[in-house]
């Protein structure tokens, strides 16, 4: 159920709740203005397309999403992916990939995959987020320092080119960039400006500095893009040819996965700040609808924006009405103030993205993990970060998750204990020739070697081998196959095998695998005592 409808049922859309949500929405709209343009330019799109994205996606996610407080729009995390897609396939390819990603997100939400995102380990998330921050930071050197466009598609090629050309920086552009960066960081700390967002202050101050000094050679939105049209976006379908669709499946899946991770992480942060609870599957559906509609109206990929969502919560928002007002605010800016954007220097937007990259990097979190986390987690973090920067985001996340899974399986397999029962675990009248093994932990493919090694440690064959499965929560296919092989081998050697204490889930799997038939019904007992009673009765009968 969409969060907007839940808010209505809870009575949160009444008039008494309008004012705080309207105020929060206007403030978030002001914050989104420079960020939307900056993210669009960094992604290879036009600045107005960032505004269109924030408007259309913001409205759609607010109406159909699963979080009351989420604000959706273009984000810094997408820059790395989107700029690469735009460079390869053009803006039309980016819009088609966005639409396809939206359909994938809707499918993920309808198939209830929202809860699975939380299983991505923290070192992987921190690693790829820090890697994205590094790429964004280096990617803005061109506009911040007034350098020529870098050669090469790979990060190291661009970095070397920028470093080589750094001595030829454009001084006026660099001065405006440094001034804007100082404004973003320090102006909000001054008492008169505490309520004004730093990016907006930098946008105004940097533009005024450029207009008052009038230096030559400074690139602006007007000189680079011809300004921002004073019109709202119109509906248009992207090129839906099958060849293009097939070619863009990979980029679309990448956009969908990162959008899902980013939006759900942002929703979790909003819940922690406001004490609310989002619906992850409905949020994926809402984000999917937003990404289907955004490219149809001139936009591109969007997701839950953490900075705007946090601003929304801090300024008193309680319902999706604030996100709707944020979109309306941006519509007003386009219709009334679009011509003024032509004089905004690109160095100002680069300075804003410098701060975005710093905040995104969460350096304190990285340092804390490196200082206190296990070495394996540190290795996963560093590998993910390095692959994000020097290879590819999808490769980084996939390998990071695989390494984390392998590490988890190693830890799980080492935690499984299979040992011969000690004397104090057994009754004093244990019949001769009876050996009891205790299994503690899940019997899965990672623990098979431990199981085989433990049984191989018995130097003489007993008459009866009892396997106590009381502390085995589950058993997988590999564990069942290994157990069957062990039982067959022991039967061939004349050893009677009995199983005790298995829970209903394990018992059902034993039955499905035919192991109950292999053992015989009397050899599967609920307790060790009942198994020993059967052994004693048979010994007495013999």
Secondary structure, DSSP 4 states (H G I P E B T S, - for coil): --HHHHHHHTTTTSGGGHHHHHHHHHHHHHHHHHHHHHHHHHTTS-HHHHHHHHHHHHHHHHHH-S-SS--EE--GGGHHHHHHHHHHHHHHHHHHHHHHHHHHHHHHHHTT-GGGGGGS-HHHHHHHHHHHHHHHHHHTHHHHHTPPPPPSSSHHHHHHHHHHHGGG--HHHHHHHHHHHHHHHHGGGSGGGTTS-HHHHHHHHHHHHHHHH--TT--BHHHHH----SS----------HHHHHHTHHHHHHHHHHHHHHHHHHHHHHHHHHT----HHHHHHHHHHHHHHHHHTT----EE-HHHHHHHHHTT--STHHHHHHHHHHHHHHHHHGGGGGG-BHHHHHHHHHHHHHHHHTHHHHHHHHHHS-HHHHHHHHHHHHHHHHT-HHHHHHHHHHHHHHHHHHHHHHH-EEEEPPGGGS-TTPPTTEEEEEEES-BSGGGHHHHHHHHHT-SS--SEEEEEEEE---B-HHHHHHHHHHHHHHHHTT-EEEEE---HHHHHHHHHTTHHHHH-GGGEESSHHHHHHHHHHHHHH-
